Amino acid sequence: MGHDSDRAAMIYQPATRDADRKLADALSAQVEAEKKGKIPAPVTR
């Protein structure tokens, strides 16, 4: 994990997990909105 100790890793692990969950939820919401046609899909080149 890149921490100096197992203790440090254990302290920061829940914060990382919470941030990952928030990101995943936001991405899921955007995908669902695009599926419903509420948000146009981005143009890719």
PLY file of the C-alpha trace (Angstrom):
ply
format ascii 1.0
element vertex 45
property float x
property float y
property float z
element edge 44
property int vertex1
property int vertex2
end_header
0.00 0.00 0.00
2.97 2.30 0.22
2.73 3.04 3.95
5.65 2.85 6.37
3.86 0.44 8.70
0.98 -1.99 8.81
-0.63 0.25 11.42
-0.60 3.24 9.07
-2.08 1.12 6.29
-4.88 -0.05 8.57
-5.67 3.53 9.60
-6.00 4.79 6.03
-7.67 1.72 4.52
-11.26 2.70 5.50
-10.78 6.22 4.11
-9.56 4.79 0.81
-12.45 2.32 0.70
-14.97 5.13 1.32
-13.43 7.29 -1.42
-13.47 4.34 -3.83
-17.16 3.71 -3.04
-18.07 7.38 -3.66
-16.25 7.34 -6.99
-17.90 4.08 -8.06
-21.34 5.39 -7.07
-20.83 8.60 -9.05
-19.70 6.69 -12.13
-22.64 4.30 -11.85
-25.06 7.21 -11.60
-23.58 8.81 -14.71
-23.79 5.56 -16.68
-27.43 5.07 -15.64
-28.26 8.66 -16.63
-26.64 8.15 -20.03
-28.60 4.90 -20.52
-31.82 6.81 -19.85
-30.81 9.53 -22.32
-30.57 12.23 -19.71
-26.93 12.95 -20.41
-25.50 12.74 -23.93
-22.60 10.33 -24.23
-19.25 12.10 -24.68
-17.85 12.32 -28.18
-14.65 10.30 -28.55
-12.09 10.66 -31.27
0 1
1 2
2 3
3 4
4 5
5 6
6 7
7 8
8 9
9 10
10 11
11 12
12 13
13 14
14 15
15 16
16 17
17 18
18 19
19 20
20 21
21 22
22 23
23 24
24 25
25 26
26 27
27 28
28 29
29 30
30 31
31 32
32 33
33 34
34 35
35 36
36 37
37 38
38 39
39 40
40 41
41 42
42 43
43 44
